[in-house]
């Protein structure tokens, strides 16, 4: 990892793999704030289908880019990326550690690889430590089924 670029932590993985739980634990331990990298959490009112972190879960750790648009609004990758960069830089200015958390790979890549949309990759803006969560398929399906049952 580079000593010159600002540090961020990226936590990615499939639905129900434990990203939220891990991000809350690490953000609390390392004085961080969480930026959602999930293309569904940006929409207000889509709490059940997206399994958005509850208000109670969000209370101790500041979350960003959740509930920023109505479901009928279009949020482009460019718009999301600009908002993510603004939030990451604001968190860094507060001397806190940004945690980019989610399962939308294109969102995550646009930050880590500094996409210059519509062009190609730019020079990295951050030194990202990426944590991918892999869960055995059977356990993942059991977790998803239990989550759906609890939400219904």
Residue pairs with C-beta under 8 A, 6 or more apart in sequence:
1 7
1 127
1 129
2 124
2 127
3 127
4 127
5 124
5 125
5 126
5 127
6 88
6 92
6 125
6 126
6 127
7 97
7 126
7 127
7 128
7 129
8 88
8 97
8 98
8 99
8 100
8 111
8 126
8 127
8 128
8 129
9 26
9 30
9 32
9 97
9 98
9 99
9 100
9 128
9 129
9 131
10 37
10 99
10 100
10 101
10 108
10 111
10 112
10 128
10 129
10 130
10 131
11 19
11 22
11 23
11 26
11 99
11 100
11 101
11 102
11 130
11 131
11 133
12 19
12 37
12 101
12 102
12 103
12 105
12 108
12 130
12 131
12 132
12 133
13 19
13 103
13 132
13 133
13 134
13 135
14 103
14 133
14 135
14 140
15 51
15 103
15 144
16 51
16 135
16 140
16 143
16 144
16 147
17 133
17 134
17 135
17 140
17 143
18 133
18 135
19 101
19 102
19 103
19 133
20 53
20 57
20 101
22 131
22 133
23 34
23 61
23 99
23 101
24 34
24 53
24 57
24 60
24 61
26 32
26 99
27 33
27 34
27 61
27 97
27 99
28 60
28 61
30 97
31 95
31 96
31 97
32 61
32 91
32 96
32 97
32 98
32 99
33 61
33 62
33 63
33 64
33 87
33 91
33 94
33 96
33 97
33 98
33 99
34 61
34 62
34 63
34 64
34 99
34 101
35 63
35 64
35 65
35 84
35 87
35 88
35 91
35 98
35 99
35 100
35 101
36 42
36 63
36 64
36 65
36 66
36 101
36 102
37 65
37 84
37 100
37 101
37 102
37 103
37 104
37 107
37 108
37 111
38 50
38 101
38 102
38 103
38 104
38 107
39 75
39 80
39 102
39 104
39 106
39 107
40 46
40 49
40 50
41 50
41 52
41 65
41 66
41 67
41 102
42 65
42 66
42 67
42 68
42 69
42 75
42 80
43 50
43 67
43 69
43 70
43 71
43 73
44 67
44 68
44 69
44 70
44 71
45 70
45 71
46 52
46 71
48 151
51 147
51 151
52 66
52 67
53 63
53 66
58 66
64 84
64 87
64 91
65 80
65 83
65 84
65 87
68 75
68 83
69 75
77 106
77 107
77 110
77 115
77 117
78 117
80 107
80 110
81 107
81 110
81 111
81 115
81 117
84 100
84 107
84 110
84 111
85 111
85 125
87 98
88 98
88 100
88 111
88 126
91 97
91 98
92 98
98 126
100 108
100 111
100 128
102 108
108 130
109 115
110 117
111 125
111 126
111 128
112 124
112 126
112 128
112 130
113 121
113 122
113 124
114 121
114 122
114 123
114 124
114 125
115 121
115 122
116 122
135 143
